[in-house]
Amino acid sequence: MARRGAYAKGVAKREEILTAALEVIAREGYGGASVRELADAVGLSQAGLLHYFGTKEELFAAVLRKRDETDLARVEERMGESSTFEAFRQTIARNADVPGLIQLYVRLSAEATDPEHPAHAFFAERTRTFRELVAGDLRRMQAAGTARADLDAEQAAMLILATADGLQVQWLMDPTIDMAEHVSELLRLLEPPAAPTEA
């Protein structure tokens, strides 16, 4: 019983760390979010913080996983109110409010292309899951007549993710870029053409 209690406390502390880290990184940026600052935010030593995650890279991957879970929960809450495409566009629009998390995502995803990187498995799984979810949604939309019938759903899902990732890099270089509008334009290309109007 004591072991179960200790496990529950460990899970709760881990969640507290991730919540605090999301706030600190969103506020201070990736460069300003040192392990020391994150540890201070939850009353731990640096060693105590890394006890829960192993390495700084694993901590940051867990932060991004937590952000994904938060975004997914928000999308699922509003699933009846908006289409899949609109929910994705809204998520991209919100990203512009958290530049530190975009910095973290862009830097860590580039580093994690190395198969030996601690976050490699997270990004590989994230990419696979995103492609499967979006391709599944596109196939359902095709069946309902709300997405172009001639699309290859898997290829389109890959292009949507590539566009979102590339826009984040460009936005970090030029914050005047409207990421949500560019994503909206891509998604409009996936819609079926409007029926011709009679003269």
C-alpha positions as CSV (number, residue, x, y, z in Angstrom):
1,M,0.0,0.0,0.0
2,A,2.9,2.4,0.8
3,R,4.4,1.7,-2.6
4,R,1.1,2.7,-4.3
5,G,0.9,5.9,-2.3
6,A,4.5,6.8,-3.2
7,Y,3.7,6.0,-6.9
8,A,0.6,8.3,-6.8
9,K,2.7,11.1,-5.2
10,G,5.4,10.7,-7.8
11,V,2.8,10.9,-10.6
12,A,1.2,14.0,-9.0
13,K,4.7,15.7,-8.6
14,R,5.5,14.9,-12.2
15,E,2.3,16.5,-13.4
16,E,3.1,19.6,-11.2
17,I,6.5,19.8,-12.8
18,L,5.1,19.6,-16.3
19,T,2.4,22.2,-15.6
20,A,5.0,24.6,-14.2
21,A,7.4,23.9,-17.0
22,L,4.7,24.7,-19.6
23,E,4.1,28.0,-18.0
24,V,7.8,28.9,-17.6
25,I,8.7,27.9,-21.1
26,A,5.7,29.8,-22.6
27,R,6.7,32.9,-20.6
28,E,10.6,32.8,-20.7
29,G,11.2,30.9,-23.9
30,Y,13.2,27.7,-24.5
31,G,16.5,29.5,-23.9
32,G,15.4,31.1,-20.7
33,A,14.0,27.9,-19.2
34,S,16.9,26.3,-17.5
35,V,16.7,23.2,-15.4
36,R,17.5,25.3,-12.4
37,E,14.6,27.7,-13.1
38,L,12.2,24.8,-13.7
39,A,13.4,23.2,-10.5
40,D,12.9,26.4,-8.5
41,A,9.4,26.8,-9.8
42,V,8.4,23.5,-8.1
43,G,10.6,23.7,-5.0
44,L,13.1,21.0,-6.1
45,S,16.9,20.8,-6.6
46,Q,18.0,20.2,-10.2
47,A,18.9,16.6,-9.3
48,G,15.5,16.2,-7.7
49,L,13.8,17.5,-10.8
50,L,15.7,15.2,-13.2
51,H,14.9,12.3,-10.9
52,Y,11.4,12.3,-12.4
53,F,12.6,12.5,-16.0
54,G,16.2,11.3,-16.4
55,T,17.6,14.0,-18.6
56,K,16.8,17.5,-19.6
57,E,15.8,16.3,-23.1
58,E,13.4,13.7,-21.7
59,L,11.9,16.5,-19.5
60,F,11.3,18.7,-22.5
61,A,9.8,15.9,-24.5
62,A,7.4,15.3,-21.6
63,V,6.5,19.0,-21.7
64,L,5.6,18.8,-25.3
65,R,3.6,15.6,-24.7
66,K,1.7,17.4,-22.0
67,R,1.1,20.3,-24.4
68,D,-0.3,17.8,-27.0
69,E,-2.6,16.3,-24.4
70,T,-3.9,19.7,-23.4
71,D,-4.5,20.6,-27.1
72,L,-6.2,17.3,-27.8
73,A,-8.5,17.7,-24.8
74,R,-9.4,21.1,-26.0
75,V,-10.2,19.8,-29.5
76,E,-12.3,16.9,-28.1
77,E,-14.3,19.3,-25.9
78,R,-15.3,21.4,-29.0
79,M,-15.6,18.5,-31.4
80,G,-19.3,19.1,-31.9
81,E,-18.8,22.8,-32.4
82,S,-16.2,22.8,-35.2
83,S,-14.8,20.6,-37.9
84,T,-11.5,18.8,-37.6
85,F,-9.8,21.3,-39.9
86,E,-11.2,24.2,-37.9
87,A,-9.9,22.7,-34.6
88,F,-6.5,22.2,-36.1
89,R,-6.5,25.8,-37.4
90,Q,-7.4,27.1,-33.9
91,T,-4.6,25.1,-32.4
92,I,-2.1,26.7,-34.8
93,A,-3.5,30.1,-34.0
94,R,-3.0,29.5,-30.2
95,N,0.6,28.5,-30.9
96,A,1.4,32.1,-31.7
97,D,0.7,33.0,-28.1
98,V,3.3,30.7,-26.7
99,P,6.6,31.4,-28.7
100,G,8.7,29.6,-26.0
101,L,6.9,26.4,-26.7
102,I,7.4,26.8,-30.5
103,Q,11.1,27.4,-29.9
104,L,11.2,24.2,-27.8
105,Y,9.4,22.2,-30.4
106,V,11.4,23.3,-33.3
107,R,14.8,22.9,-31.6
108,L,14.0,19.6,-29.9
109,S,12.4,18.1,-33.0
110,A,15.5,18.9,-35.0
111,E,17.8,17.4,-32.4
112,A,15.6,14.3,-32.1
113,T,16.2,13.3,-35.7
114,D,19.3,11.6,-34.3
115,P,18.0,8.0,-33.4
116,E,20.2,8.1,-30.2
117,H,18.5,11.3,-28.9
118,P,16.4,10.8,-25.8
119,A,13.4,12.5,-27.5
120,H,13.6,10.5,-30.7
121,A,11.0,7.9,-29.8
122,F,8.6,10.7,-28.7
123,F,8.8,12.6,-32.0
124,A,8.6,9.4,-34.1
125,E,5.5,8.3,-32.2
126,R,4.0,11.8,-32.3
127,T,4.4,12.0,-36.1
128,R,2.9,8.5,-36.7
129,T,0.0,9.3,-34.4
130,F,-0.7,12.6,-36.0
131,R,-0.6,11.1,-39.5
132,E,-3.0,8.3,-38.6
133,L,-5.5,10.6,-36.8
134,V,-5.6,13.2,-39.6
135,A,-5.7,10.5,-42.4
136,G,-8.6,8.9,-40.6
137,D,-10.4,12.2,-40.2
138,L,-9.8,12.9,-43.9
139,R,-11.2,9.6,-45.0
140,R,-14.4,10.2,-42.9
141,M,-14.7,13.7,-44.4
142,Q,-14.3,12.2,-47.9
143,A,-17.1,9.8,-47.1
144,A,-19.2,12.7,-46.0
145,G,-18.4,14.7,-49.1
146,T,-16.6,17.5,-47.1
147,A,-13.0,16.7,-48.4
148,R,-11.9,16.1,-51.9
149,A,-12.5,12.5,-53.1
150,D,-9.3,12.4,-55.1
151,L,-7.0,13.0,-52.1
152,D,-4.6,10.4,-50.8
153,A,-5.5,10.7,-47.1
154,E,-2.1,9.6,-45.8
155,Q,-0.1,11.9,-48.2
156,A,-2.4,14.8,-47.3
157,A,-1.9,14.2,-43.6
158,M,1.9,14.2,-44.1
159,L,1.7,17.5,-46.0
160,I,-0.5,19.1,-43.3
161,L,2.1,18.2,-40.6
162,A,5.0,19.3,-42.8
163,T,3.2,22.7,-43.4
164,A,2.6,23.2,-39.7
165,D,6.1,22.4,-38.8
166,G,7.6,24.5,-41.5
167,L,5.4,27.5,-40.7
168,Q,6.6,27.4,-37.1
169,V,10.2,27.6,-38.2
170,Q,9.3,30.5,-40.5
171,W,7.3,32.2,-37.8
172,L,10.3,32.2,-35.4
173,M,12.2,34.0,-38.1
174,D,9.4,36.4,-38.9
175,P,6.6,36.7,-36.3
176,T,4.5,38.8,-38.7
177,I,3.6,35.5,-40.5
178,D,0.0,34.5,-39.8
179,M,0.4,30.8,-39.3
180,A,-3.3,30.1,-38.9
181,E,-4.2,31.9,-42.1
182,H,-1.6,29.9,-44.1
183,V,-2.8,26.7,-42.6
184,S,-6.4,27.7,-43.4
185,E,-5.4,28.3,-47.0
186,L,-3.9,24.8,-47.2
187,L,-7.0,23.2,-45.7
188,R,-9.2,25.1,-48.1
189,L,-7.4,23.3,-51.0
190,L,-8.5,20.0,-49.5
191,E,-12.2,20.9,-49.7
192,P,-14.2,19.7,-52.6
193,P,-14.7,22.3,-55.4
194,A,-17.9,24.3,-55.2
195,A,-20.6,23.1,-57.5
196,P,-20.9,25.3,-60.6
197,T,-23.7,27.8,-60.5
198,E,-26.2,27.8,-63.3
199,A,-26.2,30.9,-65.5
